[in-house]
Amino acid sequence: MANDKPPQLSNWVLERNRSRLGDPLVSHGRHFCRAAHALCNVQALITNGLLRMGEQADEPEESFTVEQRREHRVFRTLLHMVPGLEERLIAGSDDEAVVVAELIQKGVASARSDDTKSLKGAILDWIVPPGHSFHPPLARNVKMDRGFHHKRTGTLLCPTGMDWSDIETKGKLRNGEILIPGDQWPIFLYSNCKFDPEEPWTGLLRSSILVSAYKYIFTSPSSVDKVAKATRSETIIFSPQACFALSSSAVFSRTDTTTDSERFYNSILDLLEDIDEQQEVEGLLKWWNRQIFPNYSSAQRPIAKNSALAKIKEKRALQKAAAGSNDL
């Protein structure tokens, strides 16, 4: 008599089936997408990260490119964000790493999809003055008339190095004769859409549209018009989502040639991580903290005299002084 029992499933197959039922890694993937890196290929991130921790562990940091070093920082951030992930990846098989990457990528895709859908309609409320309307009208759920096809969204998406009021430029942008590379940033990234070529840092990433998008994504839609109640400020580089919402593109993709989202995103990262730009970046982060955290203050308050904190600081200073004198 034939054996009617089904064949035993491997642990890997069982894990893949369980992933469809809702694994915590999916939730971690949603958070990772919004707080650490928006346009990440999780499979490549984990594969390359494990190589750096294993076969390439003894290679000097200087042997890796800037992009590779950034990727590894993002990988370490992922390990820090997901409890037990490092141990799971190190102890598991290659198949286990594939399953983990699929689950996290599923969360990333879910968060990105939710954000693009919700921003599609919401962003229209932020780009028209109260009491005014669009001429011609713009639909909240259809994007084909946005981008360079509409005067309002076209004005916001026009690169800083181009003149939207120029009829020839406007026409070429609309018919696709001019394709905008991702590192040619749109004017809406600047405060009040004002760009000064002599002072290119002035107003950069201080757009009210970006602030509204941050509150909408990271806190709640209702906080856009209320006092901010953000609980974190890990990142302000979700500009591709806002750019996509203004565009006429139907599907968000990191490899989309129309919005060039991946290059757009990475070019902003390059600037914010540039060691020569850190003075301006620090000022930018302080500005963002003031927008998101109503009680934020960059000023240092003096420590109250005779407090426990003052006594701890005083004792630590005495210990350091004593240690320094012993070294002489």
C-alpha positions as CSV (number, residue, x, y, z in Angstrom):
1,M,0.0,0.0,0.0
2,A,1.4,3.4,-0.9
3,N,2.3,5.8,1.8
4,D,-0.4,8.5,1.8
5,K,1.5,10.7,4.3
6,P,2.7,14.0,2.8
7,P,6.4,14.5,2.5
8,Q,8.0,16.3,5.5
9,L,8.5,20.0,4.8
10,S,11.9,21.4,5.4
11,N,12.3,24.1,8.1
12,W,13.0,26.6,5.3
13,V,9.7,25.9,3.6
14,L,7.8,26.0,6.9
15,E,9.4,29.4,7.6
16,R,8.4,30.7,4.3
17,N,4.8,29.6,4.9
18,R,4.8,31.1,8.3
19,S,5.9,34.4,6.8
20,R,2.6,34.8,5.1
21,L,0.8,34.7,8.5
22,G,2.6,37.8,9.8
23,D,6.1,37.7,11.1
24,P,7.5,40.4,13.4
25,L,10.2,41.0,10.9
26,V,7.6,42.5,8.6
27,S,6.8,45.2,11.2
28,H,10.5,45.8,11.7
29,G,10.8,46.2,7.9
30,R,8.1,48.9,7.9
31,H,10.0,50.8,10.6
32,F,13.4,50.3,8.9
33,C,12.1,51.7,5.6
34,R,10.8,54.9,7.3
35,A,13.6,55.4,9.9
36,A,16.8,54.1,8.4
37,H,16.8,53.7,4.6
38,A,13.9,54.3,2.2
39,L,15.2,52.7,-1.0
40,C,17.1,49.7,0.2
41,N,17.5,46.2,-1.5
42,V,17.4,44.2,1.7
43,Q,18.6,41.0,0.2
44,A,21.8,42.7,-1.1
45,L,22.2,44.6,2.2
46,I,22.1,41.4,4.3
47,T,24.3,39.4,1.8
48,N,27.0,42.1,1.6
49,G,26.8,42.8,5.4
50,L,27.4,39.1,6.2
51,L,30.4,39.1,3.9
52,R,31.8,42.1,5.6
53,M,31.4,40.4,9.0
54,G,32.9,37.1,7.7
55,E,35.2,36.7,4.7
56,Q,36.0,40.5,4.5
57,A,36.3,41.1,8.2
58,D,40.0,41.6,8.1
59,E,40.0,44.0,5.1
60,P,40.8,47.6,6.0
61,E,38.0,50.2,5.9
62,E,39.9,52.1,3.2
63,S,39.6,49.2,0.8
64,F,35.8,49.8,0.5
65,T,34.1,52.5,-1.5
66,V,32.0,55.2,0.0
67,E,28.9,53.4,-1.1
68,Q,30.0,50.2,0.5
69,R,30.9,51.9,3.8
70,R,27.4,53.5,3.8
71,E,25.8,50.2,3.0
72,H,27.5,48.6,5.9
73,R,26.4,51.4,8.3
74,V,22.9,50.8,7.2
75,F,23.3,47.1,7.7
76,R,24.6,47.7,11.3
77,T,21.6,49.9,11.9
78,L,19.3,47.1,10.8
79,L,21.0,44.7,13.2
80,H,20.5,47.2,16.0
81,M,16.9,47.8,15.2
82,V,15.8,44.1,15.1
83,P,16.4,42.3,18.4
84,G,18.3,39.0,17.9
85,L,18.8,39.5,14.2
86,E,22.6,39.4,14.3
87,E,22.6,36.1,16.2
88,R,19.9,34.7,13.9
89,L,21.8,35.5,10.7
90,I,25.2,34.3,12.0
91,A,23.8,31.0,13.3
92,G,21.4,30.4,10.4
93,S,21.9,29.0,6.9
94,D,21.9,30.9,3.6
95,D,18.3,29.9,3.2
96,E,17.5,31.4,6.6
97,A,19.1,34.7,5.5
98,V,16.9,34.6,2.3
99,V,13.8,34.2,4.4
100,V,14.8,37.0,6.8
101,A,15.5,39.4,3.8
102,E,12.1,38.5,2.2
103,L,10.2,39.3,5.4
104,I,11.9,42.6,6.0
105,Q,11.6,43.5,2.3
106,K,7.9,42.7,2.6
107,G,7.6,45.2,5.4
108,V,9.6,47.8,3.4
109,A,7.3,47.4,0.4
110,S,4.2,47.6,2.6
111,A,5.2,50.8,4.3
112,R,6.3,52.4,1.0
113,S,3.0,51.4,-0.6
114,D,0.9,52.8,2.3
115,D,2.9,56.1,2.3
116,T,2.6,56.7,-1.4
117,K,-1.1,56.0,-1.4
118,S,-1.9,58.3,1.5
119,L,0.4,61.1,0.3
120,K,-1.1,61.1,-3.1
121,G,-4.2,62.9,-2.0
122,A,-2.9,64.7,1.1
123,I,-0.1,66.6,-0.6
124,L,-2.7,68.5,-2.7
125,D,-3.8,70.2,0.6
126,W,-0.3,71.5,1.3
127,I,0.5,73.0,-2.1
128,V,-2.6,75.3,-2.5
129,P,-3.3,78.3,-0.2
130,P,-6.4,77.9,2.1
131,G,-9.5,78.9,0.3
132,H,-8.0,78.5,-3.1
133,S,-8.4,75.8,-5.7
134,F,-6.4,74.3,-8.6
135,H,-6.9,75.6,-12.1
136,P,-7.3,73.3,-13.9
137,P,-8.5,70.9,-11.1
138,L,-6.3,68.1,-9.8
139,A,-7.9,64.8,-8.8
140,R,-6.8,63.3,-5.5
141,N,-6.7,59.7,-6.7
142,V,-5.4,60.1,-10.3
143,K,-2.0,61.5,-11.1
144,M,-1.8,61.7,-14.8
145,D,-2.4,65.5,-14.8
146,R,0.3,66.2,-12.2
147,G,4.0,66.6,-12.8
148,F,5.1,69.0,-15.5
149,H,1.6,68.7,-17.0
150,H,0.1,71.1,-14.4
151,K,1.4,74.6,-13.7
152,R,1.3,74.2,-9.9
153,T,3.1,70.8,-9.6
154,G,5.3,71.7,-12.5
155,T,6.5,74.8,-10.7
156,L,7.3,72.8,-7.6
157,L,9.1,70.0,-9.5
158,C,11.1,72.3,-11.8
159,P,14.9,71.9,-11.1
160,T,16.7,74.7,-9.4
161,G,18.9,75.2,-12.4
162,M,16.0,75.8,-14.8
163,D,13.4,78.5,-15.3
164,W,9.8,77.2,-15.3
165,S,8.6,80.6,-16.7
166,D,10.6,79.9,-19.8
167,I,8.1,78.6,-22.4
168,E,10.7,76.5,-24.2
169,T,11.9,74.9,-21.0
170,K,8.4,74.2,-19.9
171,G,7.5,72.6,-23.2
172,K,10.5,70.3,-23.2
173,L,9.9,69.2,-19.6
174,R,6.3,68.5,-20.5
175,N,6.9,66.5,-23.6
176,G,9.9,64.6,-22.1
177,E,12.6,66.1,-24.2
178,I,14.4,67.0,-21.0
179,L,14.9,64.1,-18.5
180,I,15.8,65.3,-15.0
181,P,18.6,63.4,-13.3
182,G,18.1,62.6,-9.7
183,D,20.8,64.9,-8.5
184,Q,19.2,67.9,-10.1
185,W,16.9,68.7,-7.2
186,P,13.4,70.3,-7.5
187,I,12.8,73.7,-6.2
188,F,10.2,72.5,-3.7
189,L,13.0,71.2,-1.4
190,Y,13.7,74.9,-0.6
191,S,11.9,77.1,1.9
192,N,9.3,79.1,0.0
193,C,10.7,77.6,-3.2
194,K,13.5,80.1,-3.2
195,F,16.9,79.1,-4.5
196,D,20.0,81.4,-4.3
197,P,22.8,80.0,-6.5
198,E,25.2,82.1,-4.5
199,E,24.0,80.6,-1.2
200,P,22.8,77.1,-2.2
201,W,22.5,75.8,1.4
202,T,20.0,78.6,2.3
203,G,16.6,77.1,2.7
204,L,17.6,73.6,1.5
205,L,15.4,70.8,3.0
206,R,13.4,73.4,4.9
207,S,10.3,73.2,2.8
208,S,6.9,73.3,4.4
209,I,5.9,70.5,2.1
210,L,8.6,68.3,3.6
211,V,7.6,69.2,7.1
212,S,4.0,68.3,6.4
213,A,5.0,65.0,4.8
214,Y,7.2,64.2,7.8
215,K,4.4,64.8,10.2
216,Y,2.0,62.8,8.0
217,I,4.2,59.8,7.7
218,F,6.0,59.7,11.1
219,T,3.3,60.9,13.4
220,S,-0.3,61.1,12.2
221,P,-2.2,62.9,9.5
222,S,-3.9,65.0,12.1
223,S,-0.6,66.4,13.4
224,V,0.0,68.3,10.1
225,D,-2.3,71.1,11.2
226,K,-1.7,70.7,15.0
227,V,1.2,70.8,17.4
228,A,3.7,68.2,16.5
229,K,3.8,65.1,18.7
230,A,6.8,63.3,17.1
231,T,8.6,60.7,19.1
232,R,11.7,60.6,17.0
233,S,13.6,62.4,14.3
234,E,15.8,59.8,12.7
235,T,15.6,61.1,9.2
236,I,14.4,63.9,7.0
237,I,15.3,62.3,3.7
238,F,11.9,61.1,2.6
239,S,11.9,63.7,-0.2
240,P,11.4,61.0,-3.0
241,Q,8.0,60.2,-1.5
242,A,6.9,63.8,-1.8
243,C,8.5,64.2,-5.2
244,F,6.6,61.1,-6.4
245,A,3.3,62.4,-5.0
246,L,3.7,65.6,-7.1
247,S,4.7,63.7,-10.2
248,S,2.6,62.1,-12.8
249,S,4.2,58.7,-12.4
250,A,1.7,55.9,-11.6
251,V,4.0,53.5,-9.8
252,F,6.8,54.3,-7.3
253,S,10.0,52.5,-8.1
254,R,13.6,53.0,-7.0
255,T,14.7,52.4,-10.6
256,D,12.1,54.7,-12.2
257,T,13.9,56.7,-14.9
258,T,11.3,59.5,-14.8
259,T,11.7,60.4,-11.1
260,D,15.2,58.8,-10.8
261,S,14.3,58.2,-7.2
262,E,17.4,56.2,-6.2
263,R,19.8,58.7,-7.5
264,F,17.7,61.5,-6.0
265,Y,17.8,59.8,-2.6
266,N,21.5,58.9,-2.6
267,S,22.5,62.4,-3.7
268,I,20.8,63.9,-0.7
269,L,22.5,61.3,1.5
270,D,25.8,62.1,0.0
271,L,25.4,65.8,1.0
272,L,24.2,65.1,4.5
273,E,27.1,62.7,5.2
274,D,29.8,64.8,3.6
275,I,32.3,65.7,6.4
276,D,32.8,69.1,4.9
277,E,29.2,70.0,5.2
278,Q,28.6,69.0,8.8
279,Q,28.3,72.6,10.1
280,E,25.4,73.2,7.7
281,V,23.9,69.8,8.4
282,E,24.0,70.4,12.2
283,G,22.1,73.6,11.6
284,L,19.6,71.8,9.4
285,L,18.9,69.1,12.0
286,K,18.4,71.7,14.7
287,W,15.9,73.5,12.5
288,W,14.0,70.2,11.9
289,N,14.0,69.4,15.7
290,R,12.3,72.8,16.2
291,Q,9.7,72.0,13.6
292,I,8.9,68.5,14.9
293,F,9.5,68.8,18.7
294,P,7.6,71.9,20.1
295,N,9.7,71.9,23.3
296,Y,13.0,71.4,21.6
297,S,15.8,73.8,22.4
298,S,19.4,73.7,21.2
299,A,20.5,75.9,24.0
300,Q,22.4,74.2,26.9
301,R,20.9,74.9,30.3
302,P,23.3,75.3,33.2
303,I,23.3,72.5,35.7
304,A,21.6,73.5,39.0
305,K,24.1,74.0,41.8
306,N,24.1,71.4,44.6
307,S,22.0,69.0,42.6
308,A,22.8,65.3,42.3
309,L,23.9,65.8,38.7
310,A,26.2,68.6,39.7
311,K,27.8,66.4,42.4
312,I,28.3,63.5,39.8
313,K,29.9,65.9,37.4
314,E,32.1,67.4,40.1
315,K,33.3,63.9,41.3
316,R,34.0,62.8,37.7
317,A,36.1,66.0,37.1
318,L,38.1,65.3,40.3
319,Q,38.8,61.7,39.2
320,K,40.0,62.8,35.8
321,A,42.2,65.4,37.3
322,A,43.7,62.9,39.7
323,A,44.3,60.4,36.9
324,G,46.0,63.0,34.8
325,S,48.4,64.0,37.6
326,N,49.3,60.3,38.1
327,D,50.3,60.0,34.5
328,L,52.8,62.8,34.7
